[in-house]
Structure formats: structure tokens, C-alpha cells
């Protein structure tokens, strides 16, 4: 009974914190996104992804750092206290939430694996001094995409190779290499794991920001920007727009509004975008970490007692 109560309480705290924070993110992300528009698009993408993962990370930390230790240290093991309906229901909900996320992520991996297997059937190596393998595929769609998580690769259609000039092709490849470096496909997998109602707008904004971030990473001057814009325009006109496939990063994909915004942004390229991001001093992070550790060391026992009191109220 002690173990069952501990599991139920842990899942209950996790699901309550996760749902409350997820609802808060659903309500406030647009405001955060609007205020972040003056920052570089790379920082916007990182901020939106961090905001999307914030409920899961915070709920897991609170459960692991406070809830479980407080229960193990302060809960009497000999007491035969019945498990109430509320913690039981919340515990089942928390378990269901985890199972649903795992199944959703597994289905996304399965779907992507099937698509990549079809695309790479009879694929041939593409001659390129690239940090990841580049394969030439016979299909016209996708024209170019970064695929895979553990062993990422870039797929280039023969149509794209024929249509694009050498500079345009290299700019498009650099865009896909940027997706690989930033592990965008892994981030997409994490989003499938933390699926929550009402988050579609935030995830769409993040996807748009990641594409523009990859555009910026592929461009170092106005000529590169125009080459990438020309590559997008050519592929949009000749090849059909491929529907998005989970855990891949296609160069040309829907919705059309995002593609138009990317092209317009590249045509209006300015060297001001090459200003490096402001880096925070590592000493600031170190002192912040030390201060946090000291604060927790001083107040941890009192915090555990307060958390245990709250979970006792939950159980009753």
C-alpha cells in the first residue's frame, strides 16, 4: 500500500503541475512571441521550443526533486491509510498521459521510418563534402529534406539537382545541414511526446521560426540569400508541395504562407542579420547555479515538509 500511495501521489502531482503549466503556456505564448519579435529568429525559435517543453520539464523536476523525496522520507510506512479517489484518478490520468505521449511518439517514428524507407529505395550517394551523408533519390517529392535522428542524412531529388545551379544547390544543402546541426527532427519527436490540446499554434510558430533559422544559417551574404530564394522559387514552381512528414525537415513544404514569407525575407536580406547573438557570460550562469544550490541546501528540508503537507491533503 505504501508503494501504491507513493506512485499515485507522484503521478498526481506530476499531472496537476503539467496540466496547469500547459494551460498557462497556451494562454500566454502569443504574448511572449510578440514581445520576442525584436530578437534574432534563432533566439525566437529557441524561446518557443523552451516554452513548449517548460511544462514537462518543470513537472518532472518538481516530482523528482520534491514530491518523491518528501514521500519517502516523511510518510510513515506502517500506517494503513486508504487511497482516496482523487489521487487515484489523478494517478491514472498521469499514467495515461505518459502512455499516450509514448504511443504518439512511437507512431511518429514509425510513419517517418516508412516514408524514409520509400524515399531511399535505390538511393545513390551524392558527391559532397558534407558533415552528414547526402543521398540522391529518384522521386521528385520531397525535393530536398533532412531525415533521421540518430543517423541523420540529407536526401536530394534528381529533379532538384537538375533544376538548381551549383550555388543554389549548395545554399539549399546548407539549409538542411542547419536542421541537422540544430537537431530539429529530435525536437519534433519531443513535441509528439508532449502533445497537449491547444498547442498547435505554438508548434506552428516554432516550425516557422526553425525554417527561418535554417535559412539564416545557410546564408552569409546577399548572394547566398538570393541563391536560396531562387532555389525555393524554382522548386515551388516545378515540384508539388509535399505534405509534411513527421520527424523530417523538407526544404519545400506547406503551408504556402510560410514559404512566401521565407522567400520575401531572403530577397530583403540585410547584413544586419549577421550580427552575432549576445552571449551570456559563463560566470553569470555559474554564480546563478551556486546561489540556487545554496538556497536549496538551506531550505530543502522545510520545502520537503511543506510538500509533504500538501500531498497529505491530496491523499485525504
C-alpha positions as CSV (number, residue, x, y, z in Angstrom):
1,X,0.0,0.0,0.0
2,X,2.9,2.4,0.7
3,X,4.3,1.9,-2.7
4,X,0.9,2.3,-4.4
5,X,0.3,5.5,-2.4
6,X,3.7,6.8,-3.4
7,X,3.1,6.1,-7.1
8,X,-0.3,7.6,-7.0
9,X,0.9,10.8,-5.3
10,X,3.8,11.2,-7.6
11,X,1.7,10.8,-10.7
12,X,-1.0,13.1,-9.2
13,X,1.5,15.9,-8.6
14,X,3.0,15.5,-12.0
15,X,-0.3,15.6,-13.9
16,X,-1.6,18.6,-11.9
17,X,1.6,20.7,-12.4
18,X,1.9,19.6,-16.0
19,X,-1.7,20.5,-16.9
20,X,-1.7,23.8,-15.0
21,X,1.5,24.9,-16.7
22,X,0.4,23.7,-20.1
23,X,-2.8,25.8,-19.8
24,X,-0.7,28.8,-18.8
25,X,1.6,28.3,-21.8
26,X,-1.5,28.0,-24.1
27,X,-2.8,31.4,-22.8
28,X,0.5,33.4,-22.7
29,X,2.7,32.1,-25.6
30,X,1.3,34.6,-28.1
31,X,2.3,37.5,-25.8
32,X,5.8,36.1,-25.4
33,X,6.1,35.5,-29.1
34,X,5.0,39.1,-29.9
35,X,7.5,40.6,-27.4
36,X,10.3,38.5,-28.8
37,X,10.0,39.7,-32.4
38,X,12.8,42.2,-32.0
39,X,15.2,39.4,-31.3
40,X,17.0,37.3,-33.9
41,X,14.8,34.5,-35.3
42,X,17.2,31.8,-33.9
43,X,16.5,33.1,-30.4
44,X,12.8,33.2,-31.1
45,X,12.9,29.5,-32.2
46,X,14.8,28.5,-29.0
47,X,12.5,30.5,-26.8
48,X,9.3,29.0,-28.4
49,X,10.7,25.4,-28.0
50,X,11.8,26.1,-24.4
51,X,8.3,27.5,-23.7
52,X,6.7,24.4,-25.2
53,X,8.8,22.0,-23.1
54,X,8.6,24.0,-19.9
55,X,5.5,22.2,-18.5
56,X,7.0,18.8,-18.9
57,X,10.5,19.7,-17.5
58,X,9.1,21.7,-14.6
59,X,6.5,19.0,-13.7
60,X,9.2,16.3,-13.9
61,X,11.6,18.3,-11.7
62,X,9.1,19.1,-9.0
63,X,8.0,15.4,-8.9
64,X,11.6,14.0,-8.8
65,X,13.2,16.7,-6.5
66,X,10.3,17.4,-4.1
67,X,7.4,15.0,-4.2
68,X,9.1,11.6,-4.3
69,X,11.8,12.5,-1.6
70,X,9.2,14.1,0.7
71,X,7.0,11.0,0.5
72,X,9.9,8.6,1.0
73,X,11.4,10.5,3.9
74,X,8.3,11.8,5.8
75,X,5.5,9.4,5.0
76,X,5.0,6.7,7.7
77,X,5.4,3.2,6.2
78,X,3.4,1.4,8.9
79,X,0.2,3.4,8.6
80,X,-2.6,1.8,6.7
81,X,-4.2,4.8,5.1
82,X,-6.8,4.1,2.3
83,X,-6.1,5.7,-1.1
84,X,-8.6,8.3,-1.9
85,X,-10.5,8.6,-5.2
86,X,-8.9,11.9,-6.2
87,X,-5.2,10.8,-6.1
88,X,-6.2,7.5,-7.7
89,X,-7.9,9.3,-10.6
90,X,-5.1,11.8,-11.0
91,X,-2.5,9.0,-10.8
92,X,-4.3,7.1,-13.6
93,X,-4.5,10.3,-15.6
94,X,-0.8,10.8,-15.2
95,X,0.0,7.3,-16.3
96,X,-2.4,7.6,-19.2
97,X,-0.7,10.9,-20.2
98,X,2.7,9.2,-20.3
99,X,1.4,6.2,-22.2
100,X,-0.3,8.5,-24.7
101,X,2.9,10.5,-25.3
102,X,5.0,7.4,-25.8
103,X,2.5,5.9,-28.2
104,X,2.2,9.2,-30.1
105,X,6.0,9.5,-30.4
106,X,6.3,5.8,-31.5
107,X,3.7,6.3,-34.2
108,X,5.6,9.4,-35.5
109,X,8.8,7.4,-35.6
110,X,7.1,4.5,-37.5
111,X,5.5,6.9,-40.0
112,X,8.8,8.7,-40.7
113,X,10.7,5.4,-41.0
114,X,8.3,4.1,-43.6
115,X,8.5,7.3,-45.6
116,X,12.3,7.4,-45.5
117,X,12.5,3.8,-46.5
118,X,10.4,4.5,-49.6
119,X,12.4,7.6,-50.4
120,X,15.8,6.0,-50.1
121,X,14.9,2.9,-52.1
122,X,17.7,2.6,-54.7
123,X,19.2,5.9,-53.4
124,X,22.7,6.7,-54.5
125,X,25.5,8.6,-52.7
126,X,25.7,12.3,-53.7
127,X,29.2,13.7,-54.0
128,X,29.5,16.4,-51.4
129,X,31.9,17.5,-48.7
130,X,29.1,17.4,-46.2
131,X,29.1,16.8,-42.4
132,X,26.3,14.2,-42.9
133,X,25.6,11.7,-45.7
134,X,23.8,13.1,-48.7
135,X,21.8,10.7,-50.9
136,X,20.3,11.2,-54.4
137,X,16.7,9.9,-54.6
138,X,14.8,9.3,-57.8
139,X,11.5,10.7,-56.5
140,X,10.6,14.3,-57.2
141,X,9.0,14.7,-53.8
142,X,10.5,15.6,-51.4
143,X,12.8,17.7,-53.5
144,X,15.2,18.0,-50.5
145,X,14.9,17.0,-46.9
146,X,16.8,16.3,-43.7
147,X,15.8,12.9,-42.4
148,X,16.7,10.8,-39.4
149,X,17.6,11.4,-35.8
150,X,20.3,9.0,-34.6
151,X,21.9,8.8,-38.1
152,X,20.7,11.9,-39.9
153,X,21.0,12.2,-43.6
154,X,20.0,14.7,-46.4
155,X,18.0,13.5,-49.3
156,X,18.2,15.3,-52.7
157,X,15.9,14.5,-55.5
158,X,17.3,14.2,-59.0
159,X,14.8,16.9,-60.1
160,X,16.3,19.4,-57.6
161,X,19.8,18.5,-58.8
162,X,18.8,19.2,-62.4
163,X,16.9,22.4,-61.7
164,X,19.3,24.2,-59.4
165,X,22.6,25.8,-60.2
166,X,25.6,24.9,-58.2
167,X,25.3,27.9,-55.8
168,X,21.6,27.4,-55.4
169,X,22.0,23.7,-54.6
170,X,24.7,24.4,-52.1
171,X,22.6,27.1,-50.4
172,X,19.7,24.6,-50.2
173,X,22.0,21.9,-48.8
174,X,23.3,24.3,-46.2
175,X,19.7,24.9,-45.1
176,X,19.2,21.2,-44.5
177,X,22.6,20.9,-42.7
178,X,21.4,23.6,-40.3
179,X,18.4,21.5,-39.4
180,X,20.7,18.6,-38.7
181,X,23.1,20.7,-36.5
182,X,20.2,22.0,-34.5
183,X,18.6,18.5,-34.1
184,X,15.3,19.8,-35.3
185,X,14.0,16.3,-36.0
186,X,14.7,15.3,-32.4
187,X,12.8,18.3,-31.2
188,X,9.9,17.4,-33.4
189,X,9.9,13.9,-31.7
190,X,9.8,15.5,-28.3
191,X,6.8,17.6,-29.4
192,X,5.0,14.5,-30.3
193,X,5.7,13.1,-26.9
194,X,4.3,16.1,-25.1
195,X,1.2,16.5,-27.3
196,X,-1.4,18.7,-25.5
197,X,-4.6,20.3,-26.7
198,X,-4.3,23.9,-27.7
199,X,-0.6,23.8,-28.5
200,X,-1.0,23.7,-32.3
201,X,-0.5,27.5,-32.7
202,X,2.7,27.5,-30.6
203,X,4.1,24.5,-32.5
204,X,3.3,26.1,-35.9
205,X,5.1,29.3,-34.8
206,X,8.1,27.3,-33.7
207,X,8.2,25.4,-37.0
208,X,8.1,28.6,-39.0
209,X,10.9,30.0,-36.8
210,X,13.1,26.9,-37.3
211,X,12.8,27.2,-41.1
212,X,13.8,30.9,-41.0
213,X,16.6,30.0,-38.6
214,X,17.9,27.4,-41.0
215,X,17.7,30.0,-43.8
216,X,19.8,32.4,-41.8
217,X,22.3,29.6,-41.1
218,X,22.6,28.8,-44.8
219,X,23.2,32.5,-45.8
220,X,26.3,34.5,-45.2
221,X,25.8,37.3,-47.7
222,X,23.2,38.8,-50.1
223,X,24.3,36.5,-52.9
224,X,23.7,33.4,-50.8
225,X,20.3,34.8,-49.8
226,X,19.2,35.3,-53.4
227,X,20.5,31.8,-54.3
228,X,18.4,30.2,-51.6
229,X,15.4,32.3,-52.6
230,X,15.8,31.2,-56.2
231,X,16.1,27.6,-55.2
232,X,12.8,27.9,-53.2
233,X,11.0,29.6,-56.1
234,X,12.2,27.0,-58.7
235,X,11.2,24.1,-56.6
236,X,7.9,25.6,-55.7
237,X,7.0,26.1,-59.3
238,X,8.1,22.8,-60.7
239,X,7.6,20.2,-57.9
240,X,4.4,19.8,-56.0
241,X,4.5,20.9,-52.4
242,X,4.9,17.8,-50.2
243,X,2.7,17.3,-47.2
244,X,4.7,17.5,-44.0
245,X,6.1,14.2,-42.7
246,X,6.8,13.8,-39.0
247,X,10.4,13.9,-38.0
248,X,11.7,15.2,-41.3
249,X,12.7,18.8,-42.4
250,X,11.7,19.3,-46.0
251,X,13.1,22.4,-47.9
252,X,9.8,22.9,-49.7
253,X,6.6,22.2,-47.7
254,X,3.2,23.6,-46.9
255,X,1.7,25.9,-45.8
256,X,2.3,28.3,-48.7
257,X,2.2,31.4,-46.4
258,X,5.3,30.2,-44.7
259,X,7.1,29.6,-48.0
260,X,6.1,33.1,-49.3
261,X,7.3,34.7,-46.0
262,X,10.7,32.9,-46.3
263,X,11.2,33.9,-49.9
264,X,10.3,37.6,-49.2
265,X,12.6,37.6,-46.2
266,X,15.5,36.2,-48.2
267,X,15.0,38.7,-51.0
268,X,15.0,41.5,-48.5
269,X,18.2,40.1,-46.9
270,X,20.3,42.5,-44.9
271,X,23.8,42.0,-43.5
272,X,22.5,43.3,-40.2
273,X,21.2,39.8,-39.6
274,X,24.7,38.5,-39.4
275,X,25.3,40.3,-36.1
276,X,26.3,37.5,-33.6
277,X,23.9,36.7,-30.8
278,X,24.7,38.2,-27.5
279,X,26.3,35.6,-25.4
280,X,25.9,35.4,-21.7
281,X,28.9,35.3,-19.5
282,X,29.5,31.7,-18.2
283,X,30.4,33.3,-14.8
284,X,26.8,34.6,-14.5
285,X,25.5,31.1,-15.1
286,X,28.0,29.7,-12.6
287,X,27.1,32.2,-9.9
288,X,23.4,31.6,-10.5
289,X,23.9,27.9,-10.2
290,X,25.9,28.2,-7.0
291,X,23.2,30.6,-5.5
292,X,20.5,28.1,-6.4
293,X,22.3,25.2,-4.8
294,X,23.0,27.1,-1.6
295,X,19.4,28.2,-1.4
296,X,18.1,24.7,-1.8
297,X,20.6,23.4,0.7
298,X,19.4,25.8,3.3
299,X,15.6,25.5,2.7
300,X,15.3,22.0,1.2
301,X,14.1,20.2,4.4
302,X,11.5,22.9,5.0
303,X,10.4,22.6,1.4
304,X,10.0,18.9,1.7
305,X,7.9,19.3,4.8
306,X,5.6,21.7,3.0
307,X,5.3,19.5,0.0
308,X,4.5,16.5,2.2
309,X,1.8,18.5,3.9
310,X,0.3,19.4,0.6
311,X,0.4,15.8,-0.6
312,X,-1.2,14.6,2.7
313,X,-4.1,17.0,2.0
314,X,-4.3,15.5,-1.5
315,X,-4.4,11.9,-0.3
316,X,-7.1,12.7,2.2
